[in-house]
Amino acid sequence: MNLGSDETSSVSTATVQESAIPVPVRQDQQSAQDIPSTSTSSVLGRCGKQTKITGFASRPVPSSKRAKIDEHILRLVAKEYLPFNVVESVEFRKMTYLLNENYVPPSRKTLSHSLLSQVFDSTLVRVRSAVQAASYICITTDGWTSVKNENYIAVSAHFIDENCNLKSYLLSSFKFHDKHTAENISNELQNVTSTWGITNKIVACTTDNAPNMVKAVMMCKWWHVPCFAHTLNLIVQASLEPVTDTRAKVKSIVEFFKRSPRALEKLHNIQKQMGVPILTPKQDCPTRWNSTYEMFDRLLKIKEPLQSTLAILSVDLQTKLSNEDWLVIEKSCEILSPFEQVTTEISSERNVTLSKVVLLSKGLQSHCLRLKNSDYGNEATNTVIAKLEDGICTRLVQKLADKAIACEATLLDPRFREHGFPKTGHRLKETKDAIINKCCAIRQKPTRCSTENPPPAKPVEVSTFTSSSGNIWQDFDQAVGGLTQSVDNPRAASIVELDK
């Protein structure tokens, strides 16, 4: 390949500049070839330019700043799952040299033997302090088997701090050697909570629907809250049985492209020729029904290039999808699309989602009833709809209607309030009475203030705009604040507070 003189000059200059970047090491790691030279070439600097006077003054990075940088490098390695020896790679050290010529990254051993334990200890102190300050804590736990066929159990804590922020911390993740009996799991959970000193603060525990996990929580005498997403997964997995044949065909097609690089390349080339986005077939996972929806949805998006590729490659007819199969795939995606949306909505880690489950369950039930009452799809998809409607009714709507904690969360959510309850029935009244009783119990607790001369009640301040833009909430504050001031009975005050 021939390059012009200008291009050759620019390439050679870039090569010289890159090779001129030294690879800095700390004093205990320096070698003769890595120590920057102080010869005439270093005086002239890179590319023959004269070095500024500041280049001769070595100004080491302050120890406090270097410690912060070292800690952030460790967090980068830990959170991004990078190997420890990345800090000893040539390109990483060149990058840090360009960012700060006087900073030298730590070695792999320093990172893993010294800094890791220091950051772990400081993080442990911070998390323990936050957990100890919480008044009420909910925990979630789950068990799984690793790729090495080893059993693990993880326990996480969730609570709202004094600033009304939702906090979540992983308390423990350990290898579980014993049998997965309810007694063994219960003992391990109690060991974790007692180690952190939060046994008396736990108000609820969320697990999947496995009988041993449910029984273990009951043995700990905690309030058990079944995982909504796991329940939804069980309902959908059981409902997809009528389309098993079509699902098996789709899986075989996906496996064919996963095993054959030649077939996958042919599929991508045909997608290029058709001018459509280059997409690869997705395989589903038995433990997550969303992957089945994603597998069907992806196949619909690449339907034409897929059919062309299978025809060109003369694939076995056993994997060929008929028109009836394509109809099943299309209708299944339409049926399962709301379930995918609900699963995504309920899988939030930054927001409380318990108050949504009642309304989301009713929404899914209404979706299935609309499809059930219409002439939709074929016999297989109609059976899927019937199974989904029955599963949602029996395993979600009816059980959640009797789940007090879900009803209370729905009523207290300002977005839903009483709209999450049917207009007829006694559930709304029972939920209100339960909340009022809890408020009364809190109000009747003794306080440090003297009961003989209680301080005057302050009016409720709703707005934060009063200091800068005038008290536009003045009338509302006086009306609402006056309600609180005029009520002395704990139960009456609780009723007023709930009504407000």
LINRACOR-V976653 format. One record per backbone hydrogen bond with DSSP energy under -1.0 kcal/mol. CO is the residue of the C=O (numbers start at 1). NH is the residue of the N-H. E is the energy in kcal/mol with one decimal. If there is no record, write none. Layout:
co-><CO CO>
nh-><NH NH>
e-><E E>
//
This chain:
co-><4 5 6 7 8 9 10 11 12 13 14 15 16 18 26 31 39 40 41 43 46 52 53 62 63 64 65 66 67 68 69 70 71 72 73 74 75 76 77 83 84 85 86 89 90 91 92 93 94 95 96 100 107 108 109 110 110 111 114 115 116 117 118 119 120 121 122 123 124 125 126 127 128 129 137 138 139 140 142 144 146 150 151 152 153 154 155 155 156 157 158 159 161 165 167 169 172 174 179 181 182 183 184 185 186 187 188 189 190 191 192 193 198 201 204 205 206 207 210 211 212 213 214 215 216 217 218 223 227 228 229 230 231 232 233 234 235 236 240 241 243 244 245 246 247 248 249 250 251 252 253 254 255 256 260 261 262 263 264 265 266 267 268 269 270 271 285 288 289 289 290 291 292 293 294 295 296 297 298 300 302 303 304 305 306 307 308 309 310 316 317 322 323 324 325 326 327 328 329 330 331 332 333 336 337 338 339 340 341 342 353 356 357 358 359 360 361 362 363 364 365 366 367 368 369 374 378 379 380 381 382 383 384 385 386 387 388 389 390 391 392 392 393 396 397 403 404 405 406 407 408 413 413 416 417 418 426 427 428 429 430 431 432 433 434 435 436 437 438 439 440 442 465 470 471 473 474 475 476 477 478 480 481 482 484 489 490 491 492 493 494 495 496>
nh-><8 9 10 11 12 13 14 15 16 17 18 19 20 21 29 35 43 44 45 51 49 55 56 66 67 68 69 70 71 72 73 74 75 76 77 78 79 80 82 86 87 88 89 93 94 95 96 97 98 99 100 103 111 112 113 114 115 116 118 119 120 121 122 123 124 125 126 127 128 129 130 131 132 133 203 158 206 156 154 152 149 146 176 144 174 142 171 172 140 169 138 167 164 161 159 157 155 153 181 185 186 187 188 189 190 191 192 193 194 195 196 198 201 137 139 225 141 227 214 215 216 217 218 219 220 222 221 205 231 232 233 234 235 236 237 238 239 240 243 244 247 248 249 250 251 252 253 254 255 256 257 258 259 260 264 265 266 267 268 269 270 271 272 273 274 276 288 291 292 293 294 295 296 297 298 299 300 301 302 303 306 307 308 309 310 311 312 313 315 319 320 326 327 328 329 330 331 332 333 334 335 336 337 340 341 342 343 344 345 346 356 360 361 362 363 364 365 366 367 368 369 370 371 372 373 376 382 383 384 385 386 387 388 389 390 391 392 393 394 395 396 397 398 400 401 407 408 409 410 411 412 416 417 419 420 421 430 431 432 433 434 435 436 437 438 439 440 441 442 443 444 445 469 472 474 477 478 479 480 481 482 484 485 486 487 493 494 495 496 497 498 499 500>
e-><-2.6 -2.2 -2.4 -2.3 -2.3 -2.3 -2.3 -2.0 -2.3 -2.5 -2.3 -2.4 -1.6 -1.1 -2.3 -1.3 -1.4 -2.1 -1.2 -2.1 -1.7 -1.5 -1.3 -2.7 -2.1 -1.6 -2.3 -2.6 -2.1 -2.1 -2.2 -2.1 -2.3 -2.2 -2.3 -2.5 -3.0 -1.8 -2.3 -1.5 -1.5 -1.2 -1.0 -1.8 -2.1 -2.1 -2.2 -1.9 -2.1 -1.8 -2.5 -1.4 -2.1 -2.3 -2.9 -1.3 -2.5 -1.4 -1.7 -2.7 -2.3 -2.4 -2.3 -2.5 -2.6 -2.1 -2.0 -2.8 -2.6 -2.1 -2.0 -2.7 -2.5 -1.5 -2.2 -3.0 -2.5 -2.7 -2.3 -2.6 -1.9 -2.7 -2.5 -2.0 -2.3 -1.4 -2.1 -1.7 -2.0 -2.3 -2.8 -3.2 -1.8 -2.3 -2.1 -3.1 -2.8 -2.2 -2.1 -2.4 -2.5 -2.1 -2.0 -2.4 -2.2 -1.9 -2.1 -2.3 -2.3 -2.0 -1.6 -2.5 -1.5 -2.4 -2.0 -2.6 -1.8 -2.3 -2.3 -2.5 -1.9 -1.9 -1.9 -2.3 -1.3 -1.8 -1.2 -2.8 -2.0 -2.5 -2.1 -2.1 -2.1 -2.3 -2.7 -2.1 -1.6 -1.4 -1.3 -1.7 -2.4 -2.4 -2.0 -2.3 -2.2 -2.1 -2.0 -2.4 -2.6 -1.8 -1.8 -1.9 -2.0 -1.5 -2.0 -2.4 -2.1 -2.2 -2.3 -2.3 -2.2 -2.0 -2.0 -2.3 -2.1 -2.2 -1.5 -1.2 -1.2 -1.6 -2.6 -2.1 -2.3 -2.8 -2.3 -1.8 -1.9 -1.6 -1.3 -1.1 -2.3 -2.5 -2.2 -2.3 -2.6 -2.0 -2.2 -2.4 -1.7 -1.6 -1.3 -2.2 -1.9 -2.1 -2.5 -2.4 -2.7 -2.4 -1.9 -1.6 -2.4 -2.7 -1.3 -2.2 -2.0 -2.4 -2.3 -2.1 -2.3 -2.5 -1.6 -2.8 -2.1 -1.9 -2.3 -2.2 -2.2 -2.4 -2.1 -2.2 -2.3 -2.2 -1.8 -2.5 -2.0 -1.4 -2.2 -1.9 -1.9 -2.2 -2.1 -2.4 -2.4 -2.6 -2.2 -2.6 -2.5 -2.0 -2.4 -2.5 -1.4 -2.6 -2.1 -3.3 -1.8 -1.9 -2.7 -1.9 -1.9 -2.3 -2.1 -1.5 -2.2 -2.2 -1.1 -1.7 -2.3 -2.2 -2.3 -2.5 -2.1 -2.1 -2.5 -2.4 -1.7 -2.3 -2.4 -2.0 -1.7 -2.5 -2.1 -1.0 -2.6 -1.9 -1.3 -3.1 -2.2 -2.0 -2.7 -2.7 -1.7 -1.2 -2.0 -1.6 -1.1 -2.9 -2.0 -2.3 -2.4 -2.4 -2.3 -2.5 -2.4>
//
